[in-house]
Amino acid sequence: YMWRTTPMRRHEAVGSLPTALPRLLTYPEGIGLEETQSYEDGAGPLFHRVYRTHIRDSALSAEELMDSVQRDPNRTSPTKFARFQLTEGRSGSLRVGDEFVVRMPGPWDGPVRVIDVTRRSFRLATLSGHLEAGQIEFRSRDDGKLIVFEIESWARSSTRLVNLLYHRLRMAKEVQAHMWISFLERAVDLSGGRMTGGVEIETERIELESVSE
């Protein structure tokens, strides 16, 4: 990240799985679960990651910003590096059941399904063929005069082989971090405001000895 000018604050810690499962480790009722990859289907440690930035002087409200992202995720995705290709659903809106393949260089392409949509958030679940097993949520909210934009994920490698070949390599982690940091930067640009406080990155590593691999 030597070429980046965005200030970043990273925090990494070892954690444990809460007794009451976090919302992003469960699935909303009434959605199709076929081909989804739950964290229980994966291998290796479970990673809980949060990428967060604060926006000041935004020309859009938190809901307007999220609406714009939902209508076309490529407005905020770093498209030269990662592009959302709609494979199921209708462009111009985002609905539960829509499916995308996130196209990235190398072996990183990832099929996902929309499993939850609100006026200030949307959540994706990984599908068969994705290198990860889990969920990721994008959300915006008000914080006084600021807007907070966050990306939160709970995921682990989809298979033992993926865990061995990719997620134990620093490069894989940095590729993922680069994508979501760029997403935040582009969300700030889309808002018409300015980033304040840089980007916060929180990572929690959880060993799941009790979960069969």
RODO-2510 file (C-alpha; in nm, 4 decimals, decimal comma):
residues 213
     n   res          X          Y          Z
     1     y     0,0000     0,0000     0,0000
     2     m     0,2955     0,2324    -0,0463
     3     w     0,1092     0,4056    -0,3298
     4     r    -0,1953     0,4888    -0,1179
     5     t    -0,2458     0,8305     0,0376
     6     t    -0,5560     0,7302     0,2347
     7     p    -0,4693     0,6997     0,6049
     8     m    -0,5462     0,3525     0,7396
     9     r    -0,5766     0,2186     1,0911
    10     r    -0,5599    -0,1585     1,1266
    11     h    -0,6516    -0,3651     1,4300
    12     e    -0,6111    -0,7421     1,4352
    13     a    -0,7067    -0,9713     1,7206
    14     v    -0,7748    -1,3329     1,8066
    15     g    -1,1382    -1,3907     1,8976
    16     s    -1,3906    -1,6608     1,9760
    17     l    -1,7289    -1,7430     1,8316
    18     p    -2,0070    -1,5774     2,0346
    19     t    -2,2649    -1,8059     2,1959
    20     a    -2,5404    -1,6136     2,0157
    21     l    -2,4449    -1,6191     1,6490
    22     p    -2,3983    -1,2772     1,4868
    23     r    -2,6601    -1,1852     1,2288
    24     l    -2,4118    -1,2257     0,9445
    25     l    -2,3603    -1,5925     1,0346
    26     t    -2,7298    -1,6714     0,9935
    27     y    -2,9689    -1,6424     0,7003
    28     p    -3,2944    -1,4452     0,6815
    29     e    -3,6090    -1,6565     0,6741
    30     g    -3,7678    -1,7344     0,3403
    31     i    -3,4630    -1,7024     0,1165
    32     g    -3,3252    -1,9676    -0,1166
    33     l    -3,0303    -2,1480     0,0391
    34     e    -2,9440    -2,3716    -0,2558
    35     e    -2,5761    -2,3475    -0,3513
    36     t    -2,4998    -2,1090    -0,0650
    37     q    -2,1773    -2,1666     0,1275
    38     s    -2,2241    -2,1194     0,5013
    39     y    -1,9230    -2,0687     0,7256
    40     e    -1,9968    -2,4200     0,8520
    41     d    -1,9252    -2,5504     0,5009
    42     g    -1,5799    -2,3920     0,4953
    43     a    -1,2346    -2,4760     0,6253
    44     g    -0,9706    -2,3030     0,8314
    45     p    -1,0178    -2,0065     1,0657
    46     l    -1,3234    -1,7813     1,0494
    47     f    -1,2401    -1,4173     0,9798
    48     h    -1,4592    -1,1307     1,0959
    49     r    -1,3621    -0,8142     0,9085
    50     v    -1,4954    -0,4601     0,9182
    51     y    -1,3876    -0,1822     0,6814
    52     r    -1,5195     0,1601     0,7841
    53     t    -1,4922     0,5238     0,6829
    54     h    -1,6617     0,8501     0,7788
    55     i    -1,7870     1,1000     0,5222
    56     r    -1,8334     1,4714     0,5867
    57     d    -2,0131     1,7298     0,3730
    58     s    -2,1942     1,4612     0,1741
    59     a    -2,4328     1,5821    -0,0945
    60     l    -2,6375     1,2656    -0,0347
    61     s    -2,8095     1,1290     0,2730
    62     a    -2,7110     0,7862     0,4042
    63     e    -3,0176     0,6379     0,2352
    64     e    -2,9553     0,8190    -0,0936
    65     l    -2,5965     0,7009    -0,1001
    66     m    -2,6991     0,3399    -0,0376
    67     d    -2,9746     0,3650    -0,2996
    68     s    -2,7180     0,4768    -0,5555
    69     v    -2,4860     0,1879    -0,4674
    70     q    -2,7715    -0,0630    -0,4829
    71     r    -2,8819     0,0558    -0,8261
    72     d    -2,5345    -0,0188    -0,9620
    73     p    -2,2632    -0,1651    -0,7333
    74     n    -2,0061    -0,0898    -1,0041
    75     r    -2,0408     0,2791    -0,9181
    76     t    -1,8347     0,2076    -0,6103
    77     s    -1,6515    -0,1103    -0,7062
    78     p    -1,2980    -0,0524    -0,8436
    79     t    -1,4031    -0,1790    -1,1868
    80     k    -1,0523    -0,2061    -1,3324
    81     f    -0,9864    -0,4519    -1,0548
    82     a    -1,3266    -0,5975    -0,9623
    83     r    -1,6595    -0,5761    -1,1460
    84     f    -2,0049    -0,6931    -1,0377
    85     q    -2,1585    -0,8890    -1,3257
    86     l    -2,5324    -0,9464    -1,2822
    87     t    -2,6236    -1,3067    -1,3638
    88     e    -2,9728    -1,3274    -1,2099
    89     g    -3,2133    -1,0361    -1,1639
    90     r    -3,2781    -0,7001    -1,3230
    91     s    -3,0283    -0,4159    -1,3522
    92     g    -3,1096    -0,0802    -1,1958
    93     s    -3,2306    -0,2189    -0,8646
    94     l    -3,1300    -0,4706    -0,6038
    95     r    -3,3622    -0,7437    -0,4810
    96     v    -3,3327    -1,0509    -0,2624
    97     g    -3,2473    -1,3426    -0,4904
    98     d    -3,0393    -1,1428    -0,7364
    99     e    -2,7057    -1,3033    -0,8191
   100     f    -2,3705    -1,1600    -0,9264
   101     v    -2,0287    -1,2864    -1,0153
   102     v    -1,7598    -1,0517    -0,8896
   103     r    -1,5042    -1,0626    -1,1684
   104     m    -1,1440    -1,0205    -1,0566
   105     p    -0,8018    -1,1010    -1,2058
   106     g    -0,6650    -1,4504    -1,1505
   107     p    -0,8623    -1,7077    -0,9497
   108     w    -1,0586    -1,4561    -0,7474
   109     d    -1,3961    -1,4551    -0,9325
   110     g    -1,6751    -1,5009    -0,6796
   111     p    -2,0459    -1,5860    -0,7297
   112     v    -2,2760    -1,4294    -0,4682
   113     r    -2,6498    -1,4000    -0,3977
   114     v    -2,8351    -1,1039    -0,2455
   115     i    -3,0030    -1,2311     0,0714
   116     d    -3,1105    -0,9074     0,2410
   117     v    -3,1869    -0,5516     0,1257
   118     t    -3,2892    -0,2485     0,3312
   119     r    -3,2854     0,1244     0,2601
   120     r    -2,9443     0,1480     0,4225
   121     s    -2,7844    -0,1898     0,3588
   122     f    -2,7570    -0,5021     0,1491
   123     r    -2,6100    -0,8404     0,2262
   124     l    -2,4506    -1,1028     0,0013
   125     a    -2,3929    -1,4743     0,0613
   126     t    -2,1214    -1,6685    -0,1181
   127     l    -2,2251    -1,9438    -0,3593
   128     s    -2,0647    -2,2679    -0,4780
   129     g    -1,7420    -2,1889    -0,6596
   130     h    -1,6536    -1,8910    -0,4407
   131     l    -1,3182    -1,9080    -0,2626
   132     e    -1,4876    -1,8065     0,0607
   133     a    -1,7797    -1,9402     0,2611
   134     g    -1,9776    -1,6753     0,4435
   135     q    -2,1545    -1,3427     0,4107
   136     i    -2,0724    -0,9758     0,3568
   137     e    -2,2840    -0,6669     0,4252
   138     f    -2,2578    -0,3113     0,2938
   139     r    -2,4284    -0,0386     0,4951
   140     s    -2,4477     0,3356     0,5503
   141     r    -2,5729     0,5250     0,8549
   142     d    -2,5803     0,8714     1,0025
   143     d    -2,3407     0,9708     1,2791
   144     g    -2,4257     1,3288     1,3679
   145     k    -2,3286     1,5379     1,0670
   146     l    -2,1245     1,2523     0,9220
   147     i    -2,2170     0,9441     0,7217
   148     v    -2,0547     0,6154     0,8184
   149     f    -2,0060     0,3639     0,5377
   150     e    -1,9125     0,0123     0,6447
   151     i    -1,8370    -0,3245     0,4896
   152     e    -1,8579    -0,6185     0,7309
   153     s    -1,7893    -0,9830     0,6552
   154     w    -1,7832    -1,3153     0,8360
   155     a    -1,6146    -1,5784     0,6180
   156     r    -1,3618    -1,8581     0,5985
   157     s    -1,1981    -2,0448     0,3131
   158     s    -1,4437    -2,2556     0,1148
   159     t    -1,2222    -2,5679     0,1223
   160     r    -0,9042    -2,6956     0,2852
   161     l    -0,7210    -2,6557    -0,0447
   162     v    -0,8261    -2,2913    -0,0765
   163     n    -0,7179    -2,2314     0,2826
   164     l    -0,3804    -2,3885     0,2086
   165     l    -0,3148    -2,2207    -0,1262
   166     y    -0,4659    -1,8769    -0,0895
   167     h    -0,5723    -1,7595     0,2526
   168     r    -0,2444    -1,8525     0,4158
   169     l    -0,0718    -1,6273     0,1659
   170     r    -0,0406    -1,2611     0,2543
   171     m    -0,1100    -1,1680    -0,1076
   172     a    -0,4664    -1,3014    -0,0957
   173     k    -0,5448    -1,0948     0,2121
   174     e    -0,3974    -0,7812     0,0578
   175     v    -0,5914    -0,8293    -0,2673
   176     q    -0,9135    -0,8447    -0,0701
   177     a    -0,8235    -0,5460     0,1466
   178     h    -0,7303    -0,3407    -0,1598
   179     m    -1,0694    -0,4100    -0,3166
   180     w    -1,2783    -0,3051    -0,0173
   181     i    -1,0666    -0,0002     0,0671
   182     s    -1,1098     0,1136    -0,2931
   183     f    -1,4846     0,0506    -0,2602
   184     l    -1,4962     0,2851     0,0402
   185     e    -1,2967     0,5511    -0,1403
   186     r    -1,5349     0,5384    -0,4347
   187     a    -1,8367     0,5552    -0,2005
   188     v    -1,6941     0,8801    -0,0646
   189     d    -1,6515     1,0125    -0,4195
   190     l    -2,0077     0,9091    -0,5066
   191     s    -2,1417     1,0958    -0,2031
   192     g    -1,9850     1,4218    -0,3148
   193     g    -1,8336     1,4589     0,0312
   194     r    -1,4910     1,4132     0,1854
   195     m    -1,3362     1,1279     0,3787
   196     t    -1,2507     1,2115     0,7372
   197     g    -1,0369     0,9976     0,9643
   198     g    -0,9196     0,7664     0,6883
   199     v    -1,0175     0,3988     0,6755
   200     e    -1,0480     0,1715     0,9779
   201     i    -0,9843    -0,1999     0,9271
   202     e    -1,0735    -0,4436     1,2040
   203     t    -0,9879    -0,8119     1,1711
   204     e    -1,0795    -1,0860     1,4146
   205     r    -0,9470    -1,4382     1,3624
   206     i    -1,1535    -1,7177     1,5152
   207     e    -1,0417    -2,0802     1,5278
   208     l    -1,3347    -2,3192     1,4889
   209     e    -1,2079    -2,6401     1,6411
   210     s    -1,5615    -2,7568     1,7154
   211     v    -1,6773    -2,7224     1,3555
   212     s    -1,6137    -3,0195     1,1344
   213     e    -1,3944    -2,9549     0,8338
***
